[in-house]
Amino acid sequence: MNIFETLKIALSSLLSNKMRSLLTMLGIIIGVASVIALQSIGQGTIDTATKKLEQAGTNLVTVQPSTQSVGGIALSSTNANLTLEDATAMADTTRVSAAAAVAPENTSGGQMVAGSKNTFGQIVGTTASYPDVRDVTMSNGEWFQDSDVSENKQVIVLGSIVATTLFGDGSAAVGQKVSLNRTSFIVVGVMNPKGGSGFGSLDNQVYIPVTTSQTRLTGRRPGGSSTTGRTISDIVMKSTNQNSVDLLISQATDLLRERHKISGTNDDFKITNQQDQLQAAKDQQATYNTFLIVIASISLFVGGIGIMNIMLVTVTERTREIGIRKAIGAKPFDILIQFMIESVTLCFVGGLVGVIFGIASSSVVDVTYQHTVVSGTIVIVAVAFAVIVGLFFGIYPARRASRLNPIDALRYD
């Protein structure tokens, strides 16, 4: 019997019991669909994070407060503050030569109101050097100046999403008033879109002078004068080029340890760069993928057991058929191949159906929740693994069928 005739008989047998075949494939379908859907979500998250990092610049370095510890005991968070003076010192190129631009960030959230429209977003207090650090360009108006920062002016730059939400047309925003937590500001500029979505997107933020942010919105640390001692959320720095990132981190670390009177390595701050964040995201994805493989393997294993059970039942039901085929000349190998093909076909078809459900689920998530990326490699691997499951769990029933004695099989009732 040739392979095509064997395949035809196997498919005919499966189609004659459609519901049983479908239920048998269910474990394979769920396993493959879950692998594709969950992996696409994870890969989409990585791609989104990568794009955000690339938009911000691969040579961006961020300094954030970090709690010190002594003898394993964490100190009060008030000992882990960065100040505006720290950012000013960082901008001194005689001390930090690897920094092309430095800007403080004093972040808070609040309601933004313009006329009858309002929205909620992130408020960033910063300086005139911020556009150089973040590679910001303006669609209308201009960024505020150093004089606005020194004089605590109530001026504001809007991200593109905030501008369209409050004014509909970004060009109509310049010169208008926007209220932030009941404090009035004059719009002096609107940014070009940077891309991204959500609360952390630059397009969904507004920008005001850092001194205004400290005095009007977030307050300042007790004991500080009018120009010093005011805490900030973080400091962002742009290195002169991608190769000088490590030098910038080293220079910034030395300067802050000196300013904060820190000996040793028990810093009250932490410095990260975009590459570190990207690597952390990739490491997290690798862990996620490992967990996913374990879950999918369990699902496919359970599905394989179901297929083996059904194939054993099929062998019993078709004992007389096997006896007749052997009586007219079919060899044990022909019987073995027939049942192996049935097992593999069940898993292959189940894998294909799982691919369809997995891609459909991924598309729904992409449209309704977040960006997803379906990997062709994962699709191929998932289907191939399903076929391997069919081979592995189909061997025992197929061998059992091929070893039946034709006389006993013909007498089976």
Order of alpha helices (4+ residues) and beta strands (2+ residues): alpha-alpha-beta-beta-beta-beta-alpha-beta-beta-alpha-beta-alpha-beta-alpha-beta-beta-beta-beta-beta-alpha-beta-alpha-alpha-alpha-alpha-alpha
